[in-house]
């Protein structure tokens, strides 16, 4: 008999639900002008189609699907970002093995000016296995994309000028110094690397003249990006080993000298004492120091079906406003958590939302978080 667990809600209230989003297996969510765009995890950790779905969320109590987009064969496209001017970038990542042998890798470019009618208007080709979780900085007109590059082993940062969204231009390709290819060519052969292999996960983010990012199996870094064409490593910290790696997100906490970091829980192995949220003291950028961690109650969630562990945060940690001290964190089978970090040395949970595990669902696996301009998640 399937496990059944009721909904759990503390300081959150469910407004609406559309179970058809991403065919039941959602990844990134972007909301733009009353429409939600939801990337699908597809076959990577769910038995569902590749592509993304579009939903009218103008009435959040009654979200409804208005479009589906499926990619060509061999392509995984679960990450998407809105670009100013009513465009949407969607990653085109190679599926593993024979399935992905003919994949065209890079970024799909869609016109979303008509909301529920996305129309492909371009494609930006990129080498290797294609981009994973990328960032779009609309204020700076930049895309920051993890992708393979000539002369580097595995994914590094592509800094791209997207002033013209239809014609991205490369400013720089940058990796950690030890990722330089010994043979001068580079290793593009590992789309899904083991936890100890250094490759950019991302998304990179810029605050002032610093760029922050997480390197799967390679820790976190602080980069001087005063000159985007000539970036310099300022600080680096890795806890692999003794921890198992899968460093996912590194994000500055408002305007304070602290970083919020997540290590992604693995699909095939649960860890009682790893893959949680970290708080990193960055007051000395060349001496990064972990000062706190957060995880929900292990006794309550660890043995539930599905992954137990951190994934991503709401990628907006503002310096002011009502959310300035709150990290919204997805924790797979422990759902959505709200963590007060007003005292970075003592993170404290102040809310949670875990969907009901009902018949027909094998597990709760809360993956990612989007927000709209009204402060709804």
C-alpha positions in Angstrom: 0.0 0.0 0.0 1.3 3.5 -0.9 2.4 5.8 1.9 0.0 8.6 2.5 1.0 11.8 4.5 -1.2 14.9 4.9 -0.3 18.4 3.9 1.8 20.3 6.3 1.6 24.1 6.3 3.0 26.6 8.8 2.9 30.4 8.0 2.1 29.5 4.3 -1.3 29.1 2.6 -1.8 27.3 -0.6 -3.7 29.5 -3.1 -3.8 27.3 -6.2 -2.4 24.2 -7.8 -2.1 23.0 -11.3 -0.9 19.3 -11.3 -0.4 19.4 -15.1 2.6 21.8 -14.7 5.7 20.3 -16.4 3.6 17.1 -16.7 3.9 16.6 -13.0 7.7 17.0 -12.7 8.6 20.6 -12.4 12.0 22.3 -12.2 12.5 26.1 -12.6 9.5 28.4 -12.5 9.5 31.9 -14.0 6.5 34.3 -13.8 6.1 37.1 -16.3 3.1 39.3 -17.0 0.6 36.8 -15.5 2.0 33.7 -17.0 4.1 31.0 -15.3 6.7 29.1 -17.4 7.7 25.8 -15.8 10.6 23.7 -17.0 10.2 19.9 -16.8 12.8 17.6 -15.2 11.7 15.0 -17.7 13.5 11.7 -17.5 16.4 12.9 -15.4 14.7 12.3 -12.0 11.1 11.8 -13.1 9.2 9.7 -15.6 7.9 12.5 -17.8 8.3 14.4 -21.0 11.1 16.9 -21.8 10.1 20.5 -22.4 8.2 23.2 -20.6 4.6 24.2 -19.9 2.9 27.6 -19.7 0.2 28.6 -17.3 -2.2 31.5 -16.9 -1.8 32.5 -13.2 -3.5 35.9 -13.4 -6.0 34.4 -10.9 -3.6 32.5 -8.6 -6.5 30.5 -7.2 -7.2 29.0 -10.6 -4.0 28.5 -12.5 -4.6 26.8 -15.9 -2.3 25.4 -18.5 -2.4 27.3 -21.8 0.6 25.8 -23.7 3.1 23.0 -23.9 6.5 23.1 -25.7 8.4 19.9 -26.5 12.0 20.0 -27.6 13.6 18.0 -30.5 14.7 14.4 -29.7 17.7 14.0 -27.4 17.3 17.3 -25.6 16.8 18.1 -22.0 15.4 21.6 -21.4 14.4 22.1 -17.8 16.0 25.5 -17.1 14.5 28.7 -18.4 14.8 32.5 -17.8 12.8 35.5 -18.8 14.8 38.1 -20.7 13.8 41.8 -20.8 11.8 42.6 -24.0 9.4 39.6 -23.7 11.9 36.8 -24.5 12.5 33.5 -22.8 15.8 31.6 -22.9 15.6 27.8 -22.4 18.6 25.5 -22.1 19.2 22.8 -24.7 21.2 20.2 -22.8 22.2 16.8 -24.2 20.5 13.8 -22.8 23.0 11.0 -21.8 24.0 8.0 -23.9 22.6 7.2 -27.3 19.4 9.1 -26.6 21.3 12.4 -26.8 23.8 11.7 -29.5 22.2 14.0 -32.1 21.2 16.8 -29.7 21.8 20.4 -30.7 23.1 22.1 -27.6 22.8 25.7 -26.5 19.9 28.1 -25.8 16.5 28.2 -27.4 15.2 31.8 -27.7 11.4 32.3 -27.5 9.2 35.3 -28.1 6.7 35.4 -25.2 5.1 38.8 -26.0 1.8 36.9 -26.4 2.1 35.2 -23.1 0.4 31.9 -23.6 1.7 31.5 -27.1 5.5 31.1 -26.9 7.1 31.2 -30.4 10.7 30.1 -31.1 12.6 33.0 -32.8 16.2 31.9 -32.4 18.8 29.4 -31.2 22.3 30.1 -29.8 24.6 27.2 -30.4 27.1 26.2 -27.7 29.6 23.3 -27.6 29.8 20.2 -25.6 26.9 18.8 -23.6 25.1 22.1 -23.4 24.1 24.5 -20.5 22.7 23.6 -17.2 21.3 26.0 -14.6 22.0 29.5 -16.0 21.3 33.1 -14.9 20.0 36.1 -16.6 20.8 39.5 -15.1 18.4 41.8 -16.8 19.7 44.9 -15.1 23.2 44.4 -16.5 22.0 42.8 -19.8 24.0 39.7 -19.1 23.6 36.0 -19.2 25.8 33.8 -17.0 25.8 30.3 -18.4 27.5 27.1 -17.2 28.8 25.3 -20.3 31.7 23.5 -21.8 34.3 25.6 -23.5 37.5 25.0 -25.5 40.6 24.8 -23.4 38.7 23.9 -20.2 37.7 20.6 -18.5 33.9 20.5 -18.0 31.5 23.4 -17.5 32.8 26.9 -16.9 31.2 30.4 -16.8 30.2 31.9 -20.1 29.7 35.7 -19.6 27.4 36.9 -22.4 26.2 40.3 -23.4 22.4 40.0 -24.2 21.7 43.7 -25.0 20.3 42.2 -28.2 18.5 39.0 -26.8 18.5 37.5 -30.3 22.2 37.8 -30.7 24.1 37.0 -27.5 27.8 37.9 -27.6 30.5 36.1 -25.5 32.5 38.5 -23.3 34.5 35.8 -21.4 34.8 32.1 -20.6 36.2 31.6 -17.1 36.8 28.7 -14.8 38.8 27.9 -11.7 42.5 27.9 -12.5 42.9 24.2 -12.1 40.2 23.5 -14.6 42.5 24.5 -17.5 42.8 21.6 -19.8 46.3 20.0 -19.7 45.9 19.0 -23.4 44.7 22.5 -24.3 41.5 21.0 -25.7 39.2 20.2 -22.8 37.0 17.4 -21.5 33.3 17.8 -22.6 32.4 14.1 -22.0 30.6 14.2 -18.6 27.1 15.7 -18.7 26.2 14.3 -15.3 29.4 14.3 -13.3 30.1 12.5 -10.0 30.0 14.5 -6.8 33.8 14.9 -6.6 34.2 16.2 -10.1 34.6 20.0 -10.4 32.2 21.6 -12.9 30.2 24.8 -12.7 26.6 24.2 -11.5 25.4 27.7 -10.9 23.7 29.9 -11.4 26.5 32.5 -11.0 25.3 35.9 -9.6 26.8 39.4 -9.5 26.7 41.8 -6.5 28.6 45.0 -7.1 32.0 44.0 -8.6 31.9 40.4 -7.2 30.6 37.3 -8.8 29.6 34.3 -6.7 29.0 30.7 -7.8 29.0 27.1 -6.8 31.0 24.4 -8.5 29.6 20.9 -8.4 32.2 18.9 -6.5 34.5 21.9 -6.4 33.1 24.2 -3.6 32.2 27.9 -4.0 34.1 30.9 -5.3 34.2 34.7 -5.0 35.4 36.4 -8.2 36.5 39.9 -8.9 34.4 40.8 -12.0 35.2 44.5 -12.2 36.4 43.8 -15.7 34.1 41.0 -17.1 36.7 40.3 -19.8 39.5 39.7 -17.2 38.0 38.2 -14.0 40.1 37.1 -11.1 39.6 34.5 -8.3 39.5 36.2 -4.9 38.3 33.4 -2.6 37.5 29.7 -2.8 36.3 27.1 -0.3 35.6 23.4 -0.8 34.3 20.8 1.7 34.7 17.9 -0.7 35.9 15.7 1.0 34.7 15.0 3.7 31.3 16.0 2.5 30.0 14.3 -0.7 29.8 17.4 -2.9 27.1 18.4 -5.4 27.5 22.1 -4.5 24.5 23.7 -6.1 23.9 27.4 -5.3 26.0 30.2 -3.8 24.1 33.5 -3.2 25.1 36.7 -1.3 22.8 37.6 1.6 21.5 41.1 0.8 24.3 43.6 1.3 25.8 41.7 4.2 29.1 39.8 4.1 27.5 36.3 4.2 26.7 33.7 1.6 23.8 31.2 1.5 24.9 27.9 -0.1 23.1 24.7 -0.9 24.4 21.3 -1.6 22.0 19.3 -3.7 20.6 16.0 -2.3 21.5 13.1 -4.5 18.9 11.0 -6.3 20.3 7.5 -5.3 21.9 8.1 -1.9 20.6 9.7 1.2 23.0 11.3 3.7 22.0 11.8 7.3 24.8 14.4 7.9 25.3 16.2 4.5 23.7 18.1 1.7 22.0 20.9 3.6 22.1 24.7 3.6 25.2 26.5 4.7 25.8 30.0 5.9 29.3 31.2 4.9 31.1 34.1 6.5 32.7 36.2 3.7 34.0 39.1 5.7 37.5 38.1 4.5 36.9 37.0 0.9 40.1 35.1 0.7 39.3 33.2 4.0 35.7 32.0 3.5 34.4 30.3 6.6 31.3 28.2 7.3 29.5 29.5 10.4 26.1 27.8 10.4 24.0 25.1 8.7 20.3 24.4 8.4 18.2 21.3 7.8 14.6 20.3 8.8 13.9 17.6 11.3 15.7 14.5 10.1 13.8 12.2 12.3 10.6 13.3 10.6 11.6 13.4 6.9 14.7 11.3 6.3 12.9 8.0 5.8 10.0 9.4 3.8 10.0 8.4 0.1 12.2 10.4 -2.3 15.3 12.5 -1.8 15.9 14.2 1.6 18.1 17.2 1.4 18.5 20.7 0.0 18.1 21.8 -3.6 17.7 25.5 -4.3 16.6 28.8 -2.8 14.4 31.6 -4.1 17.2 33.4 -6.1 16.4 36.8 -4.5 18.0 37.7 -1.2 17.2 41.4 -1.0 19.0 44.0 1.2 15.7 45.5 2.4 11.9 44.9 2.4 9.8 42.3 4.2 11.9 39.3 3.0 15.3 40.7 3.7 15.9 38.2 6.5 14.2 35.2 4.9 15.7 32.4 2.8 13.0 30.4 1.0 14.5 26.9 0.5 13.3 23.8 -1.3 14.3 20.6 0.6 12.9 17.8 -1.7 10.7 15.5 0.5 10.7 18.1 3.3 9.0 20.6 0.9 9.4 24.4 1.1 11.1 25.9 4.1 11.3 29.5 5.3 14.5 30.2 7.3 15.1 33.4 9.2 18.8 34.4 8.9 18.6 37.8 10.6 21.3 36.3 12.9 23.4 34.4 10.3 25.1 32.4 13.0 21.7 31.0 14.1 19.4 30.2 11.2 15.8 29.6 12.5 12.9 28.0 10.6 9.8 30.2 10.6 7.5 28.4 8.2 7.1 25.4 5.9 4.8 24.0 3.2 4.9 20.3 2.4 2.3 19.0 -0.1 0.2 16.0 0.8 1.6 12.7 -0.3 -1.5 11.2 -1.7 -2.3 8.0 -3.7 -0.7 8.2 -7.1 2.4 10.1 -6.0 5.5 8.2 -5.2 7.1 11.1 -3.2 7.0 14.8 -2.5 10.0 16.3 -4.3 9.9 20.1 -4.0 12.4 21.3 -6.6 12.5 25.0 -7.2 10.8 28.3 -6.4 9.6 31.2 -8.5 7.9 34.5 -7.3 5.7 37.1 -8.9 5.6 40.9 -8.5 2.9 40.5 -5.8 5.1 38.5 -3.4 3.5 35.1 -4.2 5.7 32.0 -4.5 
